Amino acid sequence: MDRPIAAVLLIIGVVMGVVAGRSWATARRAWGDYTVTKASVPKFRKTAWGLMRAAFTKGGIVVLICLAAMGYAAVGNH
């Protein structure tokens, strides 16, 4: 009677060990991904601000050209 109980307990222990091991591996992978992403954020932030600055500069130039064209059209060639 002791052998079936021991076998069942052994199987339960192995199953719990496999589940715990897979959980540990998943957590380690997630932590690694987190640290890599956290390290790359400043580089991406700097790139994003540079791209935004370029877009606003080009947009400002377009607005100035439009204002100059409106002024030229308003004054006219009399």
N, C-alpha and C positions, 0 to 999 in steps of 0.2 A: 504494500500500500504506500510505502514511502517513495518508491521509485516514480510513480505517475505524478505525484505532487512535485517532486524535485524536477522532473522533466518539464512540467508546466511552468514552474518558477524560472527555470533556465530559459525556456522559450520567451517568456515575458521579459526577462532581463535582457536577452539579445535584441528583441524588438525595441525595447525602450532605449537600448544603447545605440541602435541604428538610427532611431528617430532623433536622439540627442546629437549624434554625430553629424547627421545631415543638417540639423538646425545650427550647429556650431559652424559648419562649413559655409552655410548661407550667410550667417552673421559676419564671418570673417571676410567674405567676398563683398558684402555690402559696405563694411567698414573701409575696405581698400578702395572701392569705388568712390566713397564719400571723401576720403582724403585726397584722391587724385582730382576730383571735381573741385574741392575747396581750394586746392593749390592753383588750379587753372583760372579761377574766377577773376583775380586781378588783371590778368592778361586780357581776358575777354571784355572786362569792363573798360579797360583802356582803349581797346579796339572799337568798342561800341561808341564811346565818347568821341573818338576821332572821326568815325563815320558820321555821327550826328553833326559834328562841327562842320564837316565838309558839305553835308546836305543843307544846313542852314546858311552857309556861305553862298552856295549856288542859288538857293532860294532868294537870298537877299539881293544878289546881283540881278536876278530876273525881275524882282519887284522894282529895283531902281531903274532898270531899262524900261519897264512898263510905265513908271511915273514920268520918265523923260519923254517917252512917246506921247503920253497924254498931255504933257505940257507943251510939246511941240505942236500937237494937233489943236490945242486950245488957242495958242498964239496965232497959228496959221501963217501963211506966206502972203501978206497983203501987199 
